[in-house]
Amino acid sequence: KQWYQRRVRGHDSAGEDDLEEEEELELDTKQKHSLTIRVQKKILGKTFTKTLIGLIDEDTGIILNTLYQLIKEHTGQADKAKKIIKYLIRFLIKVGVFFKNNAFNDAEMILFSEFKAKYRTTALTFISFSEVNYTYDRELLVDYFGCVFDLLRNLIKRHISPKSLDRLDVVQEVMKDGTLLDALFDYDDIETGLSRHLSVICCKLKNLIDDEKI
């Protein structure tokens, strides 16, 4: 099993208790709408592994697991790699929760569209660099990642705590690590180096693009 699908057992009761508490409250429509988002965020914070299995598709799950392996090997720190992927998963799911509950205002919906477009462009560029040897451009890819994270920050900053924004910075720092990207796109070490993970990531990104999920 992938590492983030372990430890599911023992978390179920927390989410169920939160849902029961929500159902017992009598609030007006606006308050109920706000509470639903807060409760879902709380549940995700406690039981993201359980929620992940239902909300993260197989291709994205494989990408996340490969990123975990990549970061672990690059840093030599399994705990750090788990923390980064855990943060990343939470942000992905929270964006989905906010969108599903119509939490984004008009300005944020424009940002949401820009975020999706830049995310797709970055994925296509990533794939292109993998398919055509020696076309990798570290500066361009770092810039694209920076734009994606800047758009994400502006999109969700109204809805999350300063502590969560700090966690987003932690994820961004790793994803924009030029030495990590250099190792991933080392065309001369495709068999044994970190670049052996590249084909898996790109294969799954293609599937997501073909399925119009990004």
N, C-alpha and C positions, 0 to 999 in steps of 0.2 A: 504494500500500500504506500501511497505517497505520504510523506511525513506529516502533512497538515491534515490528513484524514484520520490520523490516530488520535487517541485521547478524547474521542467523542463521548464515550460512556462516562457518565458521572456529571454531565453538563445539562442533561435534558430538563431537570426539575426547575432550574432557574428560569428558563424561558417560559415554561408553563405557568409558574407563579406570577410572572410579570403580566402575562396575558389575562389571567384570572383577575388580577388587580385592576387592569384596564377596563374589563367588562363591567366591574362593579361600580365604576364612577359614572355619575350622571352629569354630563356637561353639555353645553350648547354646541352647535355644529362646528364653529370655529375652534373652540377649545378641544373638541374631540379630534379634529384634524391635527392640531399641534401635538396633542398627547400621543397620537398614533405614531408620529415620527419619532418622538422622544423615546417611546417604549421600544420601538424597533431598533433604534440606535443602541439602547441599553442592552437589549437581547443580543445584538450583534457583538457588542463589546464583551459579553460573557461567553457566548457560545458560537463564536465565528466558525469554528471547525464544523459544527453540525450544519449551520446555515450554508456554509461553503458548498457542501456536497449537493445541495439542492439548487443553488443559485449560480455557481460557477460551472460553465460547460466543460466538456472533456478536453477540448483543445486548449482553452485558457488554463485549465488545471495542469496540463502537461508543460505549458510554457512556464507557469509559476514554479513547478517542481524543478524544471531545468535551470531556471534563474537561481533557485536555492542552491543547487549543486554548483553552479558557476560562481556565485558569491562565496560559498563555503571554500571552494578550492582556491579562489583568488586571495581571500583574506586569511585562510587557515583558521577561521572562527565559525564553527557551526552555529553557536548561539546567536551571533550577529546576523548570520544569514537567515535564520528563522525569524528573528525580530523584523528584519527588513521585509520579508515576504508577508509576515503577519500584518504589518502596517499597510502594505500595498493592497492586500486583500480587503482590509477594512475600508480603505478609501474607495476601492472599486464598488464594493457593495453599498456603501453609504450614498454614493452618487446615484446608484439605482434606486435606493429607498427614497431619496429626495425627489427624483424625477417621477417615480410612481405615485408619490403623494402630492404632486403638483406644488412642491415647496419652492421651486425656482420662480422668481418674478420675471417680468418681460426682459429686463436687461440681462439677467442670468441665463435665460433661455438662448439669447444671442451668444453668450459666452459658451454655453453648452454646445451649440452648433459649431462654433469655432474650435472648441476643444476636440470634438469628434473628427473634424476635418484635418486638424493638425496631427492628431493621433494616427489617422489613416495615412497621411503623407509620410510621417515618420516611419511607419511600418513598411510602406512601399519602398522607401529609401533604404531601409535596413535590409530588405530582401534583395534589392538591386545590388548593394555592396557585396552580398554573399554570392550572387550568381556570376558577377563579372570580376574576376580576379584583379587585385591591385587597383580597384576603384575606390576603396574605402577612404573616406575623408573624416578624420577625427573631429576637426573643428566644426564641420557642417552637422555631424550627428549630435555632438554636444549641444550645439545651438538649437537643433530641433527638439531635443529632450528638454532643454531649458524652457522653450516656448510652451511645450506640452504641460510642464509642471506649473509654469506661471499662469496659464489659463485655468488649470485645475484649482490652483490656490484662489484665484479671483472668483471662481465659480462657487466654491464651498466655504469661503472664509466667514460668511455671514451665518453659517449653520453649524460650525464646529468651534471647539474651544481653542484658545491659544496653545495649549499643550498639544492638541492634535495637529495644529499648523506646524509646530516644532517637529513633530514626527514626519510630516510631509517633507520638511527640509532634510531630514535624515535619509529618507528614501531617495530624494532628488540627488543628494551628494553622491550616493553610491551609483545611481543610474547614469550620472554624468562623469563618472570616474574615467578619465582618458586612458589610464593604464589598463583598466579592465577592458575597455573597448578595444584597445590595441591588441591585447592578448586574444580577445574573441575573434578578431579579424586578422589573425596571423595566418596568412594563406600558406605559409611554408611549414606549418605545424598542425595540419588538419587532422592527423591521426591520433596524436597523443596529448596535444596541448588543449587549452581551454576552447580553442576553435572547433574542437570536435562536437561541441554543443550547438554550434551555429546552425547546422542543417535541421536539427530538431525544432529549434525556435522558429526558423523561417518556414518550415513545412506547416506548422500549426498556425502561423500568422497568415499564410496563404489560405488555409481553410477558413479562417475567420473572415478574411476579406471576401472570399467567394460566397460565403453564407451571409454577407452583408451585416456581420456583427460588429465590424469596425469600418 
